[in-house]
C-alpha cells in the first residue's frame, strides 16, 4: 500500500488553488469561515501559501457565545490574515421568532450553518471574493455537512482528502498542535463529530482508503450514511425536456 505524502498533497493543492483563481477570478480574494477547527485552519494555511495573506479574508461567526472562539482568533493571528467577526445570534433568533411554528431539531441544527454561508457570500460580494468550501472527504462520505451550509462554496480544495490526511497536512504547514488536533466538533450539538457519528474518523478513513473495517456494525453504519447522503454530492436534479414538448 502506498504511503500518503503530505508535502506533495499540500503543494498539489496549493497549485490547484492558484489555477482556480487564474481561471475563475484573477485578483479575487478567498473568503473563508474560520471556526477554530482543523479543516478551516488547515485550508486557511493552504490559501495563504497559494495566494498570499493579503488575499485571504477570514470570517468568524459565533452564534452568541462560542466557548472556543479564541482558537479561531488564534488562527487568523497565526496566519496574519484580515478577518471579520460577525455574531449571527440575532439573525438565527430572528428567523426562529418569525416562523409561525417551532423548528424541528434538524432544522434548528442546520439553521446556523446556512446563515453562516449567507454571511460568507455577503462578505465575498463586498470584497471581490470567492467562498471556500472547507469540507473533507471523510465528512462528505457520510453526509456530515449541511446542504447549502458548510457544504456550499465556490471551490473545494480538500474534499478528496480524509481527516487523517488533513491532519498530516496541518502538521506539514506548521500549524500549532492544539489547533490541528483539536477534537472535531460540529459546534451545534455540544458533542464531538465522533460522538454523533458513532465511529472514529480513523476507522472511517481506513475504510474509505482500504475497504478494511473491523467492526461489522461500524461498516453497516458507514454504508447506510453514505447511501443516504449521496444526493448532497450531486448536482440538483433538473427536468430536461425532449422534443416531445414542441408542436
C-alpha positions in Angstrom: 0.0 0.0 0.0 1.3 3.5 -0.9 2.1 6.0 1.9 0.4 9.3 1.9 2.9 12.2 1.3 1.5 15.4 3.0 4.1 17.6 1.3 3.2 16.5 -2.2 -0.5 16.7 -1.4 -0.2 20.2 0.1 1.9 21.5 -2.8 -0.5 20.0 -5.3 -3.5 21.6 -3.6 -1.7 25.0 -3.4 -1.0 24.8 -7.2 -4.7 23.8 -7.8 -5.9 26.8 -5.8 -3.7 29.2 -7.8 -5.0 27.7 -11.0 -8.6 28.0 -9.9 -8.2 31.7 -9.2 -6.4 32.3 -12.5 -9.3 30.8 -14.3 -12.2 32.0 -12.1 -11.2 35.4 -10.7 -7.7 36.7 -11.2 -7.0 39.1 -8.3 -10.0 38.0 -6.3 -9.8 37.2 -2.6 -10.5 33.9 -0.9 -13.2 34.2 1.8 -13.2 31.5 4.4 -15.2 30.9 7.5 -12.9 30.3 10.4 -14.4 28.1 13.1 -11.2 27.2 15.0 -11.5 23.6 13.8 -8.8 21.8 11.9 -10.3 22.0 8.4 -10.8 25.7 8.2 -7.4 26.3 9.9 -5.6 24.0 7.5 -7.3 25.3 4.4 -6.6 28.9 5.6 -2.9 27.9 5.6 -3.1 26.5 2.1 -4.8 29.6 0.9 -2.1 31.8 2.4 0.6 29.7 0.7 -1.3 29.9 -2.6 -2.4 33.5 -2.7 -0.6 35.4 0.0 -2.1 36.6 3.2 -3.4 39.8 1.7 -5.8 37.9 -0.5 -7.3 35.8 2.3 -10.3 37.0 4.4 -11.3 35.0 7.5 -14.8 35.4 8.9 -15.5 34.3 12.4 -19.2 33.7 13.0 -20.1 32.8 16.6 -23.7 32.1 17.4 -24.0 34.0 20.7 -21.2 32.7 23.0 -18.8 30.3 21.3 -16.6 28.8 24.1 -13.6 28.1 21.7 -13.8 31.4 19.7 -10.3 32.3 20.9 -8.9 29.4 18.9 -10.5 30.9 15.7 -8.9 34.2 16.6 -5.6 32.5 17.1 -5.8 31.0 13.6 -6.3 34.4 11.9 -3.5 35.9 14.0 -1.2 32.9 13.3 -1.6 33.4 9.5 -1.8 37.2 9.7 -5.0 37.4 7.5 -7.6 40.1 7.5 -10.6 39.0 9.5 -14.2 40.0 10.5 -16.1 38.7 13.4 -19.9 38.6 12.8 -22.1 37.2 15.6 -25.1 35.5 13.9 -27.1 35.1 17.1 -29.7 37.8 16.3 -30.2 36.5 12.7 -30.7 33.0 13.9 -33.2 34.0 16.6 -34.9 36.4 14.2 -35.8 33.6 11.9 -36.9 31.4 14.7 -39.2 34.1 16.0 -40.5 34.9 12.6 -41.7 31.4 11.8 -45.3 30.6 12.9 -44.2 27.1 14.2 -41.4 25.6 16.2 -38.4 24.3 14.3 -37.6 20.6 14.2 -34.4 19.6 15.9 -32.7 19.0 12.5 -33.9 22.3 11.1 -32.7 24.1 14.2 -29.2 22.4 14.0 -28.9 23.3 10.3 -30.1 26.9 10.5 -26.8 28.3 11.9 -24.5 26.9 9.2 -26.9 28.1 6.5 -26.9 31.6 7.9 -23.1 31.4 8.2 -22.9 30.6 4.5 -25.2 33.6 3.7 -22.8 35.7 5.7 -19.8 34.4 3.8 -21.4 35.3 0.5 -22.3 38.8 1.7 -18.6 39.3 2.7 -17.5 37.8 -0.6 -19.6 40.1 -2.7 -18.3 43.1 -0.8 -14.7 42.3 -1.2 -14.4 40.7 -4.7 -14.2 37.3 -3.2 -14.6 33.6 -3.8 -16.1 31.5 -1.0 -14.1 28.5 0.1 -15.7 25.1 0.9 -13.9 23.5 3.8 -15.3 20.0 3.8 -13.1 17.0 3.7 -13.7 13.5 2.1 -14.5 11.8 5.4 -17.3 14.2 6.3 -18.7 14.2 2.7 -18.6 10.4 2.7 -21.1 10.1 5.5 -23.0 13.3 4.8 -21.6 15.1 7.9 -22.3 18.6 6.5 -25.2 20.9 6.0 -26.5 21.2 2.5 -26.3 24.9 1.4 -24.5 25.5 4.6 -20.9 24.4 5.2 -21.3 22.1 2.1 -21.6 25.1 -0.2 -18.9 27.3 -1.7 -17.3 28.3 -4.9 -14.3 25.9 -4.8 -13.3 23.0 -2.5 -9.6 22.4 -2.0 -9.8 19.4 0.3 -12.9 17.4 -0.5 -10.8 14.5 -1.8 -8.7 14.3 1.4 -9.6 12.3 4.5 -9.4 13.6 8.1 -6.1 11.7 8.7 -4.6 13.1 5.6 -5.7 16.6 6.6 -4.0 16.3 9.9 -0.7 15.4 8.3 -1.0 18.4 6.0 -1.7 20.6 9.0 1.4 19.3 10.7 3.4 19.9 7.5 2.1 23.5 7.4 3.4 24.0 11.0 0.1 24.9 12.5 0.1 24.7 16.3 -0.8 21.2 17.6 -3.6 22.4 19.8 -5.4 23.6 16.6 -4.6 20.7 14.3 -5.5 18.1 16.8 -8.4 19.9 18.4 -11.3 17.4 19.0 -13.6 17.8 15.9 -17.0 19.2 16.8 -19.8 20.5 14.7 -20.3 23.4 17.1 -24.0 22.8 17.0 -25.0 19.9 19.3 -22.3 20.2 22.0 -20.9 16.8 21.0 -17.8 15.8 19.1 -18.2 14.6 15.5 -17.3 11.1 16.5 -19.9 11.1 19.3 -22.5 12.0 16.8 -21.4 9.5 14.1 -20.8 6.5 16.4 -17.4 5.7 15.0 -14.0 7.3 14.8 -12.6 9.2 11.8 -9.6 6.8 11.9 -12.0 3.9 11.4 -13.8 5.7 8.6 -10.7 6.8 6.8 -9.2 3.3 6.9 -12.4 2.0 5.4 -12.5 4.7 2.7 -8.9 4.1 1.6 -8.6 0.4 2.0 -12.1 -1.1 2.3 -11.0 -2.7 5.6 -13.0 -2.4 8.8 -13.0 -4.5 11.9 -16.5 -3.9 13.4 -19.5 -5.1 11.2 -21.7 -2.6 13.0 -19.4 0.3 12.0 -19.5 -0.9 8.4 -23.2 -1.0 8.4 -23.5 2.5 9.9 -21.0 4.0 7.5 -22.5 2.3 4.4 -26.0 3.4 5.5 -24.9 7.0 6.0 -23.1 7.0 2.7 -26.1 5.8 0.7 -28.5 8.2 2.4 -26.3 11.2 1.8 -25.0 10.7 -1.8 -27.5 13.3 -3.0 -25.6 16.0 -1.2 -22.6 15.5 -3.5 -24.6 15.6 -6.7 -25.9 18.5 -8.8 -29.5 19.4 -8.2 -31.7 17.2 -10.4 -33.4 19.1 -13.2 -36.0 18.2 -15.7 -34.7 18.1 -19.2 -37.5 18.4 -21.8 -37.2 16.5 -25.0 -38.5 17.1 -28.5 -42.0 16.0 -27.3 -42.7 19.4 -25.8 -42.5 21.1 -29.2 -45.5 21.1 -31.5 
